[in-house]
Amino acid sequence: MHYNYFRHYNQQDSRHVKGKSTMGHGDSLEDLHSLIALCPPPRNPGSYPSDHRELLHTYDTGCFDEFLWVFAENAPNSNLDIIRQTEQMRSAFRHKPLGTLRSVLNEHHATLEDLVQWGATDNADVLAWIAVGEPDSWPTVIIQAGQLNAVVFPADSTTTLLGLLTGSLRVPFFPDDFPSGNPEFDVNPYR
């Protein structure tokens, strides 16, 4: 038999215990902190590193150097939506041998569910955070399309982009002609 708490609650006056009110106006902020300590909430899908929010505020979603795409939550182009692309990436990786990606995840005490895809290349390589710990400390992992080889940079999206575009960060599976000598940003370079 299924117990109906709400029906039971309405039939009894459970607001008073030994003459003291257990319901009413308390310190709601303190109560919220107590509730969070008792039952941590799930990670907010919109909890992203602060640098990425600033990056998007400055550039919006789009493409760097006609090769590297940056995603945002609720992007008008669903192909650039962080939540949609993250779900698709996780789904695609679930039943594949993960190659070096498995080692990277183990090293960071992470699972596929901890990857949040914040970008991609025209070659379908994935740029993702390993979302373990505080968002501003999430490292970036770049995952090779098809092969699932992975390279980790202990940097946020902005620092990773800057390193890739200046050539100070090199990814062995990126094309030799990236970055160009004069990188540009465009919200849609292929109009």
Summary of the structure (lengths in Angstrom):
residues: 191
radius of gyration: 22.6
end to end distance: 61.3
largest distance: 77.1
contacts: 479
relative contact order: 0.14
helix: 35%
strand: 18%
